[in-house]
Amino acid sequence: MQGWQRDSILAAASFLREQYGNPPSNPRAKVVYDGLLEVLDPSRRAVRLQKEKSDAARSAALTAEAERRAAERRRNDRRRANSGPPSGTADRRKGERRAGADRRTKR
């Protein structure tokens, strides 16, 4: 990058700092300010992108873990509760369970 380009970018960044504070409080001005600084220092952009990816991965992992915990909690609660036999039907004894005759073939 040539000297005049670098000077122009620094002047624009300085102007944004003067208008909106350091760092700029306006979200749009902050994006522009960060973009100007990333042009001057490309490694700064790489660091920002890496941080964004790690934050996204961390939040996705936490979300998956929370969903898994919720599913396990529901499963455990269901097993702990003893709701008994279904209502509306009388209890049947073992011999009364078959409705008809034995359908198996006897040899």
DSSP file (Angstrom, degrees, kcal/mol; ACC not computed):
  #  RESIDUE AA STRUCTURE BP1 BP2  ACC     N-H-->O    O-->H-N    N-H-->O    O-->H-N    TCO  KAPPA ALPHA  PHI   PSI    X-CA   Y-CA   Z-CA
    1    1 A M              0   0    0      0, 0.0     2,-0.1     0, 0.0    39,-0.0   0.000 360.0 360.0 360.0 137.8    0.0    0.0    0.0
    2    2 A Q     >  -     0   0    0      1,-0.1     4,-2.1     4,-0.0     3,-0.3  -0.364 360.0-110.7 -79.3 160.9    1.3    3.4   -0.9
    3    3 A G  H  > S+     0   0    0      1,-0.2     4,-2.5     2,-0.2     5,-0.2   0.877 115.4  52.5 -59.8 -42.5    1.8    6.1    1.7
    4    4 A W  H  > S+     0   0    0      1,-0.2     4,-2.0     2,-0.2    -1,-0.2   0.841 108.9  51.2 -67.2 -31.5   -1.0    8.4    0.4
    5    5 A Q  H  > S+     0   0    0     -3,-0.3     4,-2.3     2,-0.2    -1,-0.2   0.929 111.2  47.2 -68.6 -44.5   -3.5    5.5    0.6
    6    6 A R  H  X S+     0   0    0     -4,-2.1     4,-2.4     1,-0.2    -2,-0.2   0.914 112.1  50.6 -62.1 -42.9   -2.4    4.7    4.2
    7    7 A D  H  X S+     0   0    0     -4,-2.5     4,-2.3     1,-0.2    -1,-0.2   0.892 109.6  50.8 -63.1 -40.2   -2.7    8.4    5.2
    8    8 A S  H  X S+     0   0    0     -4,-2.0     4,-2.3     2,-0.2    -1,-0.2   0.911 111.0  48.0 -65.0 -42.1   -6.1    8.7    3.7
    9    9 A I  H  X S+     0   0    0     -4,-2.3     4,-2.4     1,-0.2    -2,-0.2   0.918 112.0  49.1 -65.6 -42.5   -7.4    5.6    5.5
   10   10 A L  H  X S+     0   0    0     -4,-2.4     4,-2.3     2,-0.2    -1,-0.2   0.877 110.4  51.6 -63.5 -37.6   -5.9    6.9    8.8
   11   11 A A  H  X S+     0   0    0     -4,-2.3     4,-2.4     2,-0.2    -2,-0.2   0.909 110.3  48.4 -65.7 -41.7   -7.5   10.3    8.2
   12   12 A A  H  X S+     0   0    0     -4,-2.3     4,-2.1     2,-0.2    -2,-0.2   0.913 112.4  48.4 -64.7 -41.9  -10.9    8.7    7.6
   13   13 A A  H  X S+     0   0    0     -4,-2.4     4,-2.1     1,-0.2    -2,-0.2   0.896 111.4  50.6 -64.4 -39.8  -10.6    6.5   10.8
   14   14 A S  H  X S+     0   0    0     -4,-2.3     4,-2.3     2,-0.2    -2,-0.2   0.903 108.2  52.4 -63.9 -41.9   -9.6    9.6   12.8
   15   15 A F  H  X S+     0   0    0     -4,-2.4     4,-2.3     1,-0.2    -2,-0.2   0.920 109.0  49.7 -60.3 -44.8  -12.6   11.5   11.5
   16   16 A L  H  X S+     0   0    0     -4,-2.1     4,-2.7     1,-0.2     5,-0.3   0.896 109.8  51.4 -62.7 -39.7  -14.9    8.7   12.6
   17   17 A R  H  X S+     0   0    0     -4,-2.1     4,-1.8     1,-0.2    -1,-0.2   0.905 111.2  48.1 -63.2 -40.7  -13.3    8.7   16.0
   18   18 A E  H  < S+     0   0    0     -4,-2.3    -2,-0.2     2,-0.2    -1,-0.2   0.889 117.7  40.8 -66.9 -39.2  -13.8   12.4   16.4
   19   19 A Q  H  < S+     0   0    0     -4,-2.3    -2,-0.2    -5,-0.2    -1,-0.2   0.890 131.7  19.8 -77.2 -40.6  -17.5   12.3   15.3
   20   20 A Y  H  <>S-     0   0    0     -4,-2.7     5,-2.0     1,-0.3     6,-0.2   0.383 108.5-105.6-117.2   2.4  -18.6    9.1   17.1
   21   21 A G  T  <5 -     0   0    0     -4,-1.8    -1,-0.3    -5,-0.3    -2,-0.1  -0.251  52.8 -46.2  96.4 172.6  -16.1    8.6   19.9
   22   22 A N  T   5S+     0   0    0      1,-0.3    -1,-0.1     2,-0.1    -5,-0.0  -0.936 138.3  16.9-124.4 108.2  -13.3    6.1   20.4
   23   23 A P  T   5S-     0   0    0      0, 0.0    -1,-0.3     0, 0.0     7,-0.1   0.658 115.5-106.5 -74.8 159.6  -14.5    3.4   19.6
   24   24 A P  T   5 -     0   0    0      0, 0.0    -3,-0.2     0, 0.0    -2,-0.1  -0.243  21.3-154.6 -57.5 135.8  -17.5    4.7   17.7
   25   25 A S  S   <S+     0   0    0     -5,-2.0    -4,-0.1     4,-0.1     3,-0.0   0.762  73.6  87.7 -83.1 -26.7  -20.8    4.3   19.6
   26   26 A N  S  > S-     0   0    0     -6,-0.2     4,-2.4     1,-0.1     5,-0.2  -0.611  76.8-141.5 -72.7 125.9  -22.9    4.2   16.5
   27   27 A P  H  > S+     0   0    0      0, 0.0     4,-1.9     0, 0.0    -1,-0.1   0.875 100.1  48.7 -59.5 -38.5  -23.0    0.6   15.2
   28   28 A R  H  > S+     0   0    0      1,-0.2     4,-2.0     2,-0.2     5,-0.2   0.915 112.1  47.9 -68.5 -42.1  -22.8    1.6   11.5
   29   29 A A  H  > S+     0   0    0      1,-0.2     4,-2.8     2,-0.2    -1,-0.2   0.862 109.3  54.9 -65.6 -35.4  -19.8    3.9   12.2
   30   30 A K  H  X S+     0   0    0     -4,-2.4     4,-2.9     2,-0.2     5,-0.2   0.902 106.6  50.4 -65.2 -40.6  -18.1    1.2   14.2
   31   31 A V  H  X S+     0   0    0     -4,-1.9     4,-2.2     2,-0.2    -2,-0.2   0.926 113.6  45.2 -62.2 -44.5  -18.4   -1.3   11.2
   32   32 A V  H  X S+     0   0    0     -4,-2.0     4,-2.2     2,-0.2    -2,-0.2   0.922 113.6  49.8 -64.9 -43.9  -16.9    1.3    8.9
   33   33 A Y  H  X S+     0   0    0     -4,-2.8     4,-2.1     1,-0.2    -2,-0.2   0.928 112.1  47.1 -60.7 -47.1  -14.2    2.2   11.4
   34   34 A D  H  X S+     0   0    0     -4,-2.9     4,-2.0     1,-0.2    -1,-0.2   0.878 110.2  54.2 -63.3 -37.0  -13.3   -1.5   11.9
   35   35 A G  H  X S+     0   0    0     -4,-2.2     4,-1.5    -5,-0.2    -1,-0.2   0.897 107.7  49.7 -63.7 -40.4  -13.3   -2.0    8.1
   36   36 A L  H  X S+     0   0    0     -4,-2.2     4,-1.4     1,-0.2    -2,-0.2   0.918 111.7  47.8 -64.1 -42.7  -10.8    0.8    7.6
   37   37 A L  H  X S+     0   0    0     -4,-2.1     4,-2.0     1,-0.2    -1,-0.2   0.832 108.0  56.1 -68.5 -30.4   -8.5   -0.6   10.3
   38   38 A E  H  < S+     0   0    0     -4,-2.0     7,-0.3     2,-0.2    -1,-0.2   0.811 102.4  56.1 -70.8 -29.0   -8.7   -4.1    8.7
   39   39 A V  H  < S+     0   0    0     -4,-1.5    -1,-0.2     1,-0.2    -2,-0.2   0.899 111.3  44.0 -66.0 -39.2   -7.5   -2.6    5.4
   40   40 A L  H  < S+     0   0    0     -4,-1.4    -2,-0.2     1,-0.3    -1,-0.2   0.860 128.4  26.8 -72.5 -35.4   -4.5   -1.3    7.2
   41   41 A D    >X  -     0   0    0     -4,-2.0     3,-1.6    -5,-0.1     4,-0.7  -0.805  65.1-175.8-132.5  90.2   -3.9   -4.5    9.2
   42   42 A P  H 3> S+     0   0    0      0, 0.0     4,-1.6     0, 0.0     3,-0.5   0.774  83.0  64.8 -60.4 -27.4   -5.3   -7.7    7.4
   43   43 A S  H 3> S+     0   0    0      1,-0.2     4,-2.2     2,-0.2     5,-0.2   0.816  93.4  62.8 -66.1 -26.7   -4.3   -9.9   10.4
   44   44 A R  H <> S+     0   0    0     -3,-1.6     4,-2.1     1,-0.2    -1,-0.2   0.885 102.6  49.5 -61.9 -39.1   -6.9   -7.9   12.4
   45   45 A R  H  X S+     0   0    0     -4,-0.7     4,-2.8    -3,-0.5     5,-0.2   0.910 108.6  52.2 -65.6 -43.1   -9.6   -9.2   10.1
   46   46 A A  H  X S+     0   0    0     -4,-1.6     4,-2.3     1,-0.2    -2,-0.2   0.901 110.0  48.9 -61.3 -40.8   -8.4  -12.8   10.4
   47   47 A V  H  X S+     0   0    0     -4,-2.2     4,-2.3     2,-0.2    -1,-0.2   0.917 111.5  49.5 -64.6 -43.3   -8.5  -12.5   14.2
   48   48 A R  H  X S+     0   0    0     -4,-2.1     4,-2.4     2,-0.2    -2,-0.2   0.929 112.1  47.3 -62.4 -45.7  -12.1  -11.0   14.1
   49   49 A L  H  X S+     0   0    0     -4,-2.8     4,-2.3     1,-0.2    -1,-0.2   0.907 111.8  50.4 -63.2 -41.1  -13.3  -13.8   11.8
   50   50 A Q  H  X S+     0   0    0     -4,-2.3     4,-2.3    -5,-0.2    -1,-0.2   0.901 110.8  49.5 -63.3 -40.6  -11.8  -16.5   13.9
   51   51 A K  H  X S+     0   0    0     -4,-2.3     4,-2.4     2,-0.2    -2,-0.2   0.910 110.3  50.4 -65.1 -42.2  -13.3  -15.0   17.1
   52   52 A E  H  X S+     0   0    0     -4,-2.4     4,-2.3     1,-0.2    -2,-0.2   0.909 111.5  48.4 -62.4 -41.6  -16.8  -14.9   15.4
   53   53 A K  H  X S+     0   0    0     -4,-2.3     4,-2.5     2,-0.2    -2,-0.2   0.906 111.9  48.4 -65.9 -41.1  -16.5  -18.5   14.3
   54   54 A S  H  X S+     0   0    0     -4,-2.3     4,-2.4     2,-0.2    -2,-0.2   0.887 111.4  50.3 -68.2 -37.0  -15.4  -19.7   17.8
   55   55 A D  H  X S+     0   0    0     -4,-2.4     4,-2.4     2,-0.2    -2,-0.2   0.918 112.1  47.7 -63.8 -42.8  -18.3  -17.7   19.4
   56   56 A A  H  X S+     0   0    0     -4,-2.3     4,-2.2     2,-0.2    -2,-0.2   0.912 113.1  47.8 -64.9 -41.9  -20.8  -19.3   17.0
   57   57 A A  H  X S+     0   0    0     -4,-2.5     4,-2.3     2,-0.2    -1,-0.2   0.899 111.7  50.7 -65.8 -39.8  -19.4  -22.8   17.6
   58   58 A R  H  X S+     0   0    0     -4,-2.4     4,-2.3     2,-0.2    -2,-0.2   0.920 111.7  46.5 -64.6 -43.9  -19.5  -22.3   21.3
   59   59 A S  H  X S+     0   0    0     -4,-2.4     4,-2.2     1,-0.2    -1,-0.2   0.871 111.7  51.9 -68.5 -35.3  -23.1  -21.1   21.3
   60   60 A A  H  X S+     0   0    0     -4,-2.2     4,-2.4     2,-0.2    -1,-0.2   0.906 110.3  48.7 -66.1 -40.1  -24.1  -24.0   19.0
   61   61 A A  H  X S+     0   0    0     -4,-2.3     4,-2.3     1,-0.2    -2,-0.2   0.902 111.7  49.0 -65.9 -40.5  -22.4  -26.5   21.4
   62   62 A L  H  X S+     0   0    0     -4,-2.3     4,-2.3     2,-0.2    -1,-0.2   0.887 111.0  50.5 -66.4 -37.6  -24.2  -24.9   24.4
   63   63 A T  H  X S+     0   0    0     -4,-2.2     4,-2.4     2,-0.2    -2,-0.2   0.928 111.4  47.3 -65.3 -44.9  -27.5  -25.1   22.6
   64   64 A A  H  X S+     0   0    0     -4,-2.4     4,-2.3     1,-0.2    -2,-0.2   0.898 112.5  49.9 -63.4 -40.1  -27.1  -28.7   21.7
   65   65 A E  H  X S+     0   0    0     -4,-2.3     4,-2.4     2,-0.2    -1,-0.2   0.905 110.4  49.6 -65.8 -41.0  -26.0  -29.6   25.2
   66   66 A A  H  X S+     0   0    0     -4,-2.3     4,-2.3     2,-0.2    -2,-0.2   0.897 111.2  49.4 -65.1 -40.0  -29.1  -27.7   26.7
   67   67 A E  H  X S+     0   0    0     -4,-2.4     4,-2.3     2,-0.2    -2,-0.2   0.905 111.1  49.6 -65.1 -40.2  -31.4  -29.6   24.3
   68   68 A R  H  X S+     0   0    0     -4,-2.3     4,-2.4     2,-0.2    -2,-0.2   0.919 111.2  49.2 -64.8 -42.5  -29.9  -32.9   25.2
   69   69 A R  H  X S+     0   0    0     -4,-2.4     4,-2.5     1,-0.2    -2,-0.2   0.905 110.4  50.8 -63.3 -40.8  -30.2  -32.1   28.9
   70   70 A A  H  X S+     0   0    0     -4,-2.3     4,-2.3     2,-0.2    -1,-0.2   0.914 110.6  48.9 -64.1 -41.5  -33.9  -31.1   28.4
   71   71 A A  H  X S+     0   0    0     -4,-2.3     4,-2.2     1,-0.2    -2,-0.2   0.913 112.5  47.8 -64.5 -42.2  -34.6  -34.4   26.6
   72   72 A E  H  X S+     0   0    0     -4,-2.4     4,-2.5     1,-0.2    -1,-0.2   0.887 110.3  52.7 -65.8 -37.4  -32.9  -36.4   29.3
   73   73 A R  H  X S+     0   0    0     -4,-2.5     4,-2.3     2,-0.2    -2,-0.2   0.911 109.5  48.3 -65.0 -41.8  -34.8  -34.6   32.0
   74   74 A R  H  X S+     0   0    0     -4,-2.3     4,-2.0     2,-0.2    -1,-0.2   0.922 111.8  50.0 -63.3 -42.8  -38.2  -35.3   30.3
   75   75 A R  H  X S+     0   0    0     -4,-2.2     4,-1.7     1,-0.2    -2,-0.2   0.924 112.3  46.7 -62.9 -44.8  -37.3  -38.9   29.9
   76   76 A N  H  X S+     0   0    0     -4,-2.5     4,-1.9     1,-0.2    -1,-0.2   0.892 110.2  52.8 -65.8 -39.7  -36.3  -39.3   33.5
   77   77 A D  H  X S+     0   0    0     -4,-2.3     4,-1.7     1,-0.2    -1,-0.2   0.899 107.8  51.8 -63.0 -39.5  -39.4  -37.5   34.8
   78   78 A R  H  < S+     0   0    0     -4,-2.0    -1,-0.2     1,-0.2    -2,-0.2   0.878 110.3  48.3 -64.9 -37.7  -41.6  -39.8   32.8
   79   79 A R  H  < S+     0   0    0     -4,-1.7    -1,-0.2     1,-0.2    -2,-0.2   0.832 109.5  52.7 -73.5 -31.1  -39.9  -42.9   34.3
   80   80 A R  H  < S+     0   0    0     -4,-1.9     2,-0.4    -5,-0.1    -1,-0.2   0.860  93.1  82.1 -72.3 -34.8  -40.2  -41.6   37.8
   81   81 A A     <  -     0   0    0     -4,-1.7     2,-0.9    -5,-0.2     3,-0.1  -0.575  68.2-154.2 -77.3 127.0  -43.9  -40.9   37.6
   82   82 A N        +     0   0    0     -2,-0.4    -3,-0.1     1,-0.2    -1,-0.1  -0.848  19.5 171.9-101.7 100.1  -46.0  -44.0   38.2
   83   83 A S        -     0   0    0     -2,-0.9    -1,-0.2     1,-0.2    -2,-0.0   0.565  33.3-144.2 -86.6  -7.8  -49.3  -43.4   36.4
   84   84 A G        -     0   0    0     -3,-0.1    -1,-0.2     2,-0.0     3,-0.1  -0.202  46.0 -21.3  76.6-170.4  -50.6  -46.9   36.9
   85   85 A P  S    S-     0   0    0      0, 0.0     6,-0.0     0, 0.0     2,-0.0  -0.292  84.8 -84.7 -69.8 158.1  -52.6  -48.9   34.4
   86   86 A P    >   -     0   0    0      0, 0.0     3,-0.7     0, 0.0     2,-0.1  -0.342  49.6-116.5 -63.1 144.1  -54.6  -47.0   31.8
   87   87 A S  T 3  S+     0   0    0      1,-0.2     3,-0.1    -3,-0.1    -3,-0.0  -0.417  88.9  42.7 -81.5 157.3  -57.9  -45.8   32.9
   88   88 A G  T 3  S+     0   0    0      1,-0.2     2,-0.4    -2,-0.1    -1,-0.2   0.287  95.0  86.1  95.5 -11.2  -61.2  -47.0   31.5
   89   89 A T  S <  S-     0   0    0     -3,-0.7    -1,-0.2     3,-0.0     2,-0.1  -0.954  75.3-121.4-123.8 144.6  -60.4  -50.7   31.3
   90   90 A A        -     0   0    0     -2,-0.4     2,-0.2     1,-0.1    -3,-0.0  -0.482  39.0 -96.2 -78.2 152.3  -60.8  -53.4   33.9
   91   91 A D        -     0   0    0     -2,-0.1     2,-0.4    -6,-0.0    -1,-0.1  -0.487  42.1-152.0 -67.5 135.7  -57.7  -55.3   35.0
   92   92 A R        -     0   0    0     -2,-0.2     2,-0.1    -3,-0.1     5,-0.1  -0.856   8.2-127.5-110.9 147.0  -57.5  -58.6   33.2
   93   93 A R    >   -     0   0    0     -2,-0.4     3,-0.9     1,-0.1     4,-0.3  -0.434  32.9-101.7 -85.0 166.8  -55.8  -61.7   34.5
   94   94 A K  G >  S+     0   0    0      1,-0.3     3,-1.1     2,-0.2     4,-0.3   0.877 120.9  51.0 -59.0 -40.9  -53.2  -63.6   32.5
   95   95 A G  G 3  S+     0   0    0      1,-0.2     3,-0.4     2,-0.1    -1,-0.3   0.737 106.3  56.1 -69.7 -21.8  -55.6  -66.3   31.3
   96   96 A E  G <  S+     0   0    0     -3,-0.9    -1,-0.2     1,-0.2    -2,-0.2   0.410  81.8  88.9 -90.8   1.9  -58.1  -63.7   30.1
   97   97 A R    <   +     0   0    0     -3,-1.1     2,-0.3    -4,-0.3    -1,-0.2   0.852  68.9  80.5 -73.6 -33.2  -55.8  -61.9   27.8
   98   98 A R        -     0   0    0     -3,-0.4     4,-0.1    -4,-0.3     3,-0.0  -0.564  63.2-159.5 -77.8 135.0  -56.4  -64.0   24.7
   99   99 A A        +     0   0    0     -2,-0.3     2,-0.2     2,-0.1    -1,-0.1   0.860  67.5   9.1 -82.5 -35.5  -59.6  -63.1   22.9
  100  100 A G  S    S-     0   0    0      1,-0.3     3,-0.1     0, 0.0    -2,-0.0  -0.449  97.2 -48.4-129.1-161.0  -60.1  -66.3   20.9
  101  101 A A  S    S-     0   0    0     -2,-0.2     2,-0.4     1,-0.1    -1,-0.3  -0.232  70.6 -80.9 -72.1 165.4  -59.0  -69.9   20.6
  102  102 A D        -     0   0    0      1,-0.1    -1,-0.1    -4,-0.1    -4,-0.0  -0.534  40.0-167.7 -68.1 123.2  -55.3  -70.8   20.3
  103  103 A R        +     0   0    0     -2,-0.4    -1,-0.1    -3,-0.1     2,-0.1   0.465  50.1 109.9 -95.8  -2.3  -54.3  -70.3   16.6
  104  104 A R  S    S-     0   0    0      1,-0.1     2,-0.4     0, 0.0    -2,-0.0  -0.465  72.4-118.0 -74.2 145.2  -51.0  -72.1   16.8
  105  105 A T        -     0   0    0     -2,-0.1     2,-0.4     2,-0.0    -1,-0.1  -0.657  23.8-142.6 -82.7 136.8  -50.7  -75.4   14.9
  106  106 A K              0   0    0     -2,-0.4    -1,-0.0     1,-0.1     0, 0.0  -0.853 360.0 360.0-102.0 135.4  -50.1  -78.4   17.1
  107  107 A R              0   0    0     -2,-0.4    -1,-0.1     0, 0.0    -2,-0.0   0.410 360.0 360.0-103.8 360.0  -47.8  -81.1   15.8
